[in-house]
Amino acid sequence: MRCTFCQWVLSLAIVANLIILYYSTKLHPRLVPRHREPGSLSFHRQPNSSTPGVTILIREFEDFENYVPEVVQSFLKHNPAQPVVVVTDTFPYPPLQLPHSPHVHLVVLKPSPEKPAYASRPEHYIRTSYVALVPDGVRMDVSKQLEKMVEEYKHSMSRAHMVAAPVESLTPLNCLDLKVNLKEWTATYRMSASRNLCSAIRGDAVVLLQTRDLFNLSAPLAKPLDYSLFIQSSLRGWRVRILEDISFPAPHRPLFTSSHNQWKADNNIKASRAQLFRDFGIRRVVMEDEKQQWYGCSKETPRCFGTVHDDTPEYLYQDRWTPPCCLKALRETALYVISILESSGVRYWLEGGTLLGAVRHQDIIPWDYDVDLGIYLEDVSNCDFLRNVESGSIVDEKGYVWEKAIEGDFFRVQYSETNHLHVDLWPFYPRNGVMTKDTWMDHKQDVEFPEHFLKPLVPISFAGFTALAPNNHRSFLELKFGLGVIEKPEYPNPALKKLNSGS
């Protein structure tokens, strides 16, 4: 086919445009939009690799009163090209009066539909190899402090992933050992034996680490920053070294000039700390003074897990055990119910997995989600609560809920009307020397057994108190569960989830 003159001209134009496009992309860096103020549009090169230096990152401050502009200005005074990124959850109001500098960026984490994705990602604005996390009010008064911190970091790389320079104040910087056990939903703080090498610090400090390390954390800027950073870093085995020869001055004036603002700030910190622990799945925190803080369910809230399907609660699929707040509630409920049964003259015993936990752990099995007690059916009339629940549930003076279970002829005592953690009471009666009952569940251990196991009942340590149990524990449990059950722990439904398995 012959080409016309016009076709030749069109082909040459296309080739020429392709050549121009090729060389323009080779000679000029890729341009991407740069976020500034709302409504403005400018461009800058997207960073492809880090450059030497430190970016100041200011994360925690209160909108209603802060020294962020002064902090930024103090660093720019010593280095006008100092990169600074101020990060906030929502646009601050009143607005921050930050210095006008191409090196200072305000990043709002809350996405905005008219902006590109990178606008709410602080890491996009950080090109330096290192980041210094700077608390509100901290000033830079000596040149080269950041460079000195970098040098100390390099000397510490074999021992620590972070270095911390204290802020001069009346409160000394404490070096702590932090152990986070996600399986047990627990974080434990202890005073470190070392003065300057630890897994967490308590107190104000400027913390320096590599940018890539910070933004490889799953929640690098979650608040409160000191708690979130060290929880995540301790799970990775990182250490922080406290620098004894470098420090930063505290603010000239208190951060908050009124008691009301101080109260608001304290409440905000408390609320963000509680939210952080819930988000991280930490329900129990043991502080360095041995005091415990709880961030899970209570009588006023629902339990930490939903309806259990196939005997396998949802937390087992997350490779976790029963939340400690739930175990605490189960222990309280068991102790309370047993005290009522004993004072009412109702014969009871630890049943099934609850007895197994008592024999194996002297406690509830760490992954169990209820407590089972056997009782004599003929003794039910001795207890006012059990006798009267036939006509409906009863909420007693302690807030516990006594009810007849809808699944069959047994009783249930719930921790509260809102929190349905519970103790089940299974009424048995003797027939020809064998204990039987009218409701059977589809559980391997739910079988008849000789009454001689209950004659006599024997005391056993359980959940911090003494309860009654069948005599000859081993034979009773092996009748229920099979040989070797005490020495061979397993999840309730191993076909779905095996102990010590990621499946």
HUBEL-V117616 format. One record per residue. RES is the residue in one letter. SS is DSSP state (helix for helix, strand for strand, loop for the rest). BURIAL is # if it has 24 or more other ideal C-beta (glycine too) atoms within 12 Angstrom, else .. Layout:
# HUBEL-V117616
res,ss,burial
RES,SS,BURIAL
RES,SS,BURIAL
This chain:
# HUBEL-V117616
res,ss,burial
M,loop,.
R,loop,.
C,loop,.
T,loop,.
F,helix,.
C,helix,.
Q,helix,.
W,helix,.
V,helix,.
L,helix,.
S,helix,.
L,helix,.
A,helix,.
I,helix,.
V,helix,.
A,helix,.
N,helix,.
L,helix,.
I,helix,.
I,helix,.
L,helix,.
Y,helix,.
Y,helix,.
S,helix,.
T,helix,.
K,helix,.
L,helix,.
H,loop,.
P,loop,.
R,loop,.
L,strand,.
V,strand,.
P,strand,.
R,strand,.
H,loop,#
R,loop,.
E,loop,.
P,loop,.
G,loop,.
S,loop,.
L,loop,.
S,strand,.
F,strand,.
H,strand,.
R,strand,.
Q,loop,.
P,loop,.
N,loop,.
S,loop,.
S,loop,.
T,strand,.
P,strand,.
G,strand,#
V,strand,#
T,strand,#
I,strand,#
L,strand,#
I,strand,#
R,loop,#
E,loop,#
F,loop,#
E,strand,#
D,loop,.
F,loop,.
E,strand,#
N,loop,#
Y,loop,#
V,helix,#
P,helix,#
E,helix,#
V,helix,#
V,helix,#
Q,helix,#
S,helix,#
F,helix,#
L,helix,#
K,helix,.
H,helix,.
N,loop,#
P,loop,.
A,loop,.
Q,loop,#
P,loop,#
V,strand,#
V,strand,#
V,strand,#
V,strand,#
T,strand,#
D,loop,#
T,loop,.
F,loop,.
P,loop,#
Y,loop,.
P,loop,.
P,loop,.
L,loop,#
Q,loop,.
L,loop,#
P,loop,#
H,loop,.
S,loop,#
P,loop,.
H,loop,#
V,strand,#
H,strand,#
L,strand,#
V,strand,#
V,strand,#
L,loop,#
K,loop,.
P,loop,.
S,loop,.
P,loop,.
E,loop,.
K,loop,#
P,loop,.
A,helix,.
Y,helix,.
A,helix,#
S,helix,#
R,loop,#
P,helix,#
E,helix,#
H,helix,#
Y,helix,#
I,loop,#
R,loop,#
T,strand,#
S,strand,#
Y,strand,#
V,strand,#
A,strand,#
L,strand,#
V,loop,#
P,loop,#
D,loop,#
G,loop,#
V,loop,#
R,strand,#
M,loop,#
D,loop,.
V,loop,.
S,loop,.
K,loop,.
Q,helix,#
L,helix,#
E,helix,.
K,helix,#
M,helix,#
V,helix,#
E,helix,.
E,helix,#
Y,helix,#
K,helix,.
H,helix,.
S,helix,#
M,loop,.
S,loop,.
R,loop,.
A,loop,#
H,loop,#
M,strand,#
V,strand,#
A,strand,#
A,strand,#
P,strand,#
V,strand,#
E,loop,#
S,loop,.
L,loop,.
T,loop,.
P,loop,.
L,loop,#
N,strand,#
C,strand,#
L,strand,#
D,strand,#
L,strand,#
K,strand,#
V,strand,#
N,strand,#
L,helix,#
K,helix,#
E,helix,#
W,loop,#
T,strand,#
A,strand,#
T,strand,#
Y,strand,#
R,strand,.
M,strand,.
S,loop,#
A,loop,.
S,loop,.
R,loop,.
N,loop,#
L,strand,#
C,strand,#
S,loop,#
A,strand,#
I,strand,#
R,strand,#
G,loop,#
D,loop,#
A,strand,#
V,strand,#
V,strand,#
L,strand,#
L,strand,#
Q,strand,#
T,helix,#
R,helix,.
D,helix,#
L,helix,#
F,helix,#
N,loop,.
L,loop,#
S,loop,.
A,loop,#
P,loop,#
L,loop,#
A,loop,#
K,loop,#
P,loop,#
L,helix,#
D,helix,#
Y,helix,#
S,helix,#
L,helix,#
F,helix,#
I,helix,#
Q,helix,#
S,helix,#
S,helix,#
L,helix,#
R,loop,.
G,loop,.
W,loop,#
R,loop,#
V,strand,#
R,strand,#
I,strand,#
L,strand,#
E,strand,.
D,strand,.
I,strand,#
S,strand,#
F,strand,#
P,strand,#
A,loop,#
P,loop,#
H,loop,.
R,loop,.
P,loop,.
L,loop,#
F,loop,#
T,loop,.
S,loop,.
S,helix,.
H,helix,.
N,helix,.
Q,helix,.
W,helix,.
K,helix,.
A,helix,#
D,helix,.
N,helix,.
N,helix,#
I,helix,#
K,helix,.
A,helix,.
S,helix,#
R,helix,#
A,helix,.
Q,helix,.
L,helix,#
F,helix,#
R,helix,#
D,helix,.
F,loop,#
G,loop,#
I,loop,#
R,loop,#
R,strand,#
V,strand,#
V,strand,#
M,loop,.
E,loop,#
D,loop,.
E,loop,.
K,loop,.
Q,strand,.
Q,strand,#
W,strand,#
Y,loop,#
G,loop,#
C,loop,#
S,loop,.
K,loop,#
E,loop,.
T,loop,.
P,loop,.
R,loop,#
C,loop,#
F,loop,#
G,loop,.
T,loop,.
V,loop,#
H,strand,.
D,loop,.
D,loop,#
T,strand,#
P,loop,#
E,helix,.
Y,helix,#
L,helix,#
Y,helix,.
Q,loop,.
D,loop,.
R,loop,#
W,loop,#
T,loop,#
P,loop,#
P,helix,#
C,helix,#
C,helix,#
L,helix,#
K,helix,#
A,helix,#
L,helix,#
R,helix,#
E,helix,#
T,helix,#
A,helix,#
L,helix,#
Y,helix,#
V,helix,#
I,helix,#
S,helix,.
I,helix,#
L,helix,#
E,helix,#
S,helix,.
S,helix,#
G,loop,.
V,loop,#
R,loop,#
Y,strand,#
W,strand,#
L,strand,#
E,loop,#
G,helix,#
G,helix,#
T,helix,#
L,helix,#
L,helix,#
G,helix,#
A,helix,#
V,helix,#
R,helix,#
H,helix,#
Q,loop,.
D,loop,#
I,loop,#
I,loop,#
P,loop,#
W,loop,#
D,loop,#
Y,loop,#
D,loop,#
V,strand,#
D,strand,#
L,strand,#
G,strand,#
I,strand,#
Y,strand,#
L,helix,#
E,helix,.
D,helix,#
V,helix,#
S,helix,.
N,helix,.
C,loop,#
D,helix,.
F,helix,#
L,helix,#
R,helix,.
N,helix,.
V,helix,#
E,helix,.
S,helix,.
G,loop,.
S,loop,#
I,strand,#
V,strand,.
D,loop,#
E,loop,.
K,loop,.
G,loop,.
Y,loop,#
V,strand,#
W,strand,#
E,strand,#
K,strand,#
A,loop,#
I,loop,.
E,loop,.
G,loop,.
D,loop,#
F,loop,#
F,strand,#
R,strand,#
V,strand,#
Q,strand,#
Y,loop,#
S,loop,#
E,loop,.
T,loop,.
N,loop,#
H,loop,#
L,loop,#
H,strand,#
V,strand,#
D,strand,#
L,strand,#
W,strand,#
P,strand,#
F,strand,#
Y,strand,#
P,strand,.
R,strand,.
N,loop,.
G,loop,.
V,strand,.
M,strand,#
T,strand,.
K,loop,#
D,loop,.
T,loop,.
W,loop,.
M,loop,.
D,loop,.
H,loop,.
K,loop,.
Q,loop,#
D,loop,#
V,loop,#
E,loop,.
F,strand,#
P,strand,.
E,helix,#
H,helix,.
F,helix,#
L,helix,#
K,loop,.
P,loop,.
L,loop,#
V,strand,.
P,strand,.
I,strand,#
S,strand,.
F,strand,#
A,loop,#
G,loop,.
F,strand,.
T,strand,.
A,strand,#
L,strand,#
A,strand,#
P,loop,#
N,loop,.
N,loop,.
H,helix,#
R,helix,.
S,helix,.
F,helix,#
L,helix,#
E,helix,#
L,helix,#
K,helix,#
F,helix,#
G,loop,.
L,loop,.
G,loop,.
V,loop,#
I,loop,#
E,loop,.
K,loop,.
P,loop,#
E,loop,#
Y,loop,#
P,loop,#
N,loop,.
P,loop,.
A,loop,.
L,loop,.
K,loop,#
K,loop,.
L,loop,.
N,loop,.
S,loop,.
G,loop,.
S,loop,.
